[in-house]
Amino acid sequence: MREVIKVRDLDIEWRLFSLKLINEGKEDPLADKHERGTPALRTLALVRRERGNAAVGVLYDFLGRRVHEADEKLTPEVVEKSLIDAELDTQLLTRALEDDRTMQEVRDEHAAAVEGIGCFGVPTIVLESGRGLFGPVISTAPVGEAAGEMWDHFCYFAEQDGFFELKRERDRRPGA
């Protein structure tokens, strides 16, 4: 999306979603401060509350670069490094994990995605019309106008009333 916004006039509203909540068993994954992804989600919730949507987008971008491009594990240390990259206070991580409201904020955003559009995974993109699709899942993100063209095609399919899914087997890892 960071390439798409360079060539298309878009406003992005970032929302939180937890794959762990989709597969939730007896244990609450958001209560376990060491569960993969939990520190990031709860920190993003606090960042939204205190700094707004734009700051969530910046932090999410730096988290994504570290995890998907630099192949770092999504640990509390990576969240802290990403906060530094985003020029945000590193204490946001500690405060988020100490603030139980962040668990409910993640749950609320997650539930809205699941109940509102039937979200079941990431990435899910929802257009202004309220229609959303899972994906796209791609190995290497296009740049420039190619990113804009992919966006245009994605929007076309998402707006088709009877369209549900395109899929093929993966033959490489993301970034390869």
CORUR-V612464 format. One record per residue. N is the residue number from 1. RES is the residue in three letters. NEAR is the number of other ideal C-beta (glycine too) atoms within 10 Angstrom. Layout:
BEGIN
n:N res:RES near:NEAR
n:N res:RES near:NEAR
END
This chain:
BEGIN
n:1 res:MET near:18
n:2 res:ARG near:14
n:3 res:GLU near:17
n:4 res:VAL near:19
n:5 res:ILE near:15
n:6 res:LYS near:13
n:7 res:VAL near:16
n:8 res:ARG near:15
n:9 res:ASP near:5
n:10 res:LEU near:13
n:11 res:ASP near:7
n:12 res:ILE near:15
n:13 res:GLU near:9
n:14 res:TRP near:18
n:15 res:ARG near:17
n:16 res:LEU near:23
n:17 res:PHE near:20
n:18 res:SER near:21
n:19 res:LEU near:14
n:20 res:LYS near:19
n:21 res:LEU near:17
n:22 res:ILE near:13
n:23 res:ASN near:8
n:24 res:GLU near:13
n:25 res:GLY near:7
n:26 res:LYS near:4
n:27 res:GLU near:10
n:28 res:ASP near:14
n:29 res:PRO near:19
n:30 res:LEU near:24
n:31 res:ALA near:11
n:32 res:ASP near:12
n:33 res:LYS near:14
n:34 res:HIS near:9
n:35 res:GLU near:15
n:36 res:ARG near:13
n:37 res:GLY near:18
n:38 res:THR near:25
n:39 res:PRO near:24
n:40 res:ALA near:22
n:41 res:LEU near:26
n:42 res:ARG near:28
n:43 res:THR near:27
n:44 res:LEU near:26
n:45 res:ALA near:24
n:46 res:LEU near:20
n:47 res:VAL near:27
n:48 res:ARG near:22
n:49 res:ARG near:14
n:50 res:GLU near:13
n:51 res:ARG near:16
n:52 res:GLY near:10
n:53 res:ASN near:14
n:54 res:ALA near:12
n:55 res:ALA near:18
n:56 res:VAL near:23
n:57 res:GLY near:20
n:58 res:VAL near:18
n:59 res:LEU near:25
n:60 res:TYR near:20
n:61 res:ASP near:16
n:62 res:PHE near:20
n:63 res:LEU near:23
n:64 res:GLY near:14
n:65 res:ARG near:14
n:66 res:ARG near:20
n:67 res:VAL near:18
n:68 res:HIS near:13
n:69 res:GLU near:11
n:70 res:ALA near:11
n:71 res:ASP near:10
n:72 res:GLU near:15
n:73 res:LYS near:9
n:74 res:LEU near:18
n:75 res:THR near:16
n:76 res:PRO near:16
n:77 res:GLU near:13
n:78 res:VAL near:18
n:79 res:VAL near:26
n:80 res:GLU near:17
n:81 res:LYS near:17
n:82 res:SER near:26
n:83 res:LEU near:20
n:84 res:ILE near:11
n:85 res:ASP near:15
n:86 res:ALA near:20
n:87 res:GLU near:10
n:88 res:LEU near:19
n:89 res:ASP near:14
n:90 res:THR near:14
n:91 res:GLN near:10
n:92 res:LEU near:22
n:93 res:LEU near:23
n:94 res:THR near:15
n:95 res:ARG near:15
n:96 res:ALA near:27
n:97 res:LEU near:19
n:98 res:GLU near:11
n:99 res:ASP near:15
n:100 res:ASP near:11
n:101 res:ARG near:12
n:102 res:THR near:25
n:103 res:MET near:19
n:104 res:GLN near:12
n:105 res:GLU near:21
n:106 res:VAL near:25
n:107 res:ARG near:18
n:108 res:ASP near:12
n:109 res:GLU near:19
n:110 res:HIS near:21
n:111 res:ALA near:13
n:112 res:ALA near:14
n:113 res:ALA near:20
n:114 res:VAL near:16
n:115 res:GLU near:9
n:116 res:GLY near:12
n:117 res:ILE near:17
n:118 res:GLY near:10
n:119 res:CYS near:22
n:120 res:PHE near:12
n:121 res:GLY near:11
n:122 res:VAL near:15
n:123 res:PRO near:13
n:124 res:THR near:17
n:125 res:ILE near:19
n:126 res:VAL near:16
n:127 res:LEU near:14
n:128 res:GLU near:9
n:129 res:SER near:9
n:130 res:GLY near:8
n:131 res:ARG near:16
n:132 res:GLY near:15
n:133 res:LEU near:22
n:134 res:PHE near:17
n:135 res:GLY near:16
n:136 res:PRO near:15
n:137 res:VAL near:11
n:138 res:ILE near:11
n:139 res:SER near:11
n:140 res:THR near:9
n:141 res:ALA near:17
n:142 res:PRO near:15
n:143 res:VAL near:13
n:144 res:GLY near:10
n:145 res:GLU near:12
n:146 res:ALA near:12
n:147 res:ALA near:19
n:148 res:GLY near:18
n:149 res:GLU near:14
n:150 res:MET near:16
n:151 res:TRP near:20
n:152 res:ASP near:12
n:153 res:HIS near:11
n:154 res:PHE near:16
n:155 res:CYS near:17
n:156 res:TYR near:10
n:157 res:PHE near:15
n:158 res:ALA near:16
n:159 res:GLU near:12
n:160 res:GLN near:11
n:161 res:ASP near:5
n:162 res:GLY near:4
n:163 res:PHE near:12
n:164 res:PHE near:8
n:165 res:GLU near:8
n:166 res:LEU near:9
n:167 res:LYS near:8
n:168 res:ARG near:5
n:169 res:GLU near:4
n:170 res:ARG near:10
n:171 res:ASP near:7
n:172 res:ARG near:8
n:173 res:ARG near:8
n:174 res:PRO near:14
n:175 res:GLY near:12
n:176 res:ALA near:8
END
